[in-house]
Amino acid sequence: MSISFRGGFYVGLAIALCIGLYLVWLWRPERQVRRHTDNFLHAIEHKNWTAAGDFIGSEYQDQWGDDRARVLERMREGFRYVRGIQIYASNTTLLIEGRRAKWTGKITIDGDEGEAMDLLKERVNSLATPFQLEWRRISAKPWDWKLVRVSNSALEIPADIY
């Protein structure tokens, strides 16, 4: 069985069309922000601060007055004494507005028993209000989303805690 030039062209065109449709699906803003949020939380679980820092934008500012460098320092210090941390997100919603996205969800933490973990679970898991993570697409690339703000009106973190 021989394949003609025309048949090969149509097969190649069909493959290119399938790849194009897959990339359109993959790069949808909703999918990218959800994947970025999941990967960001996963990086925190594994205490991979370099990877976590890659998700945080240079213009990051949160309600507790932290910038990018300060929030990374606080995460590093805050999770130093906890082992086997697991972060769960539930009841999530996502609102996309152009180049901005707002992810909202309840975050709960679990992990190996210890004094630091008990304190962390007490403070985070008891919150009635959900966390809000604001993401912004910083370039024309559909996968280039950075975290620019985190907030939770019920969570109070004193400025001098670290």
Buried (B, 14 or more C-beta within 10 A) or exposed (E): EEEEEEEEEEEEEEEEEEEEEEEEEEEEBEBBBBEBBEBBBEBBBEBEBEBBBBBBBEEBBBBBEBBBEBBBBBBBEBBEEBEEBEBEBEEBEBEBEEEBBBBBBBBBBEBEEEEBBEEBBEEBEEBEEBBBBBBBBBEEEBEEBBBBBBBBEEBEBEEEEE
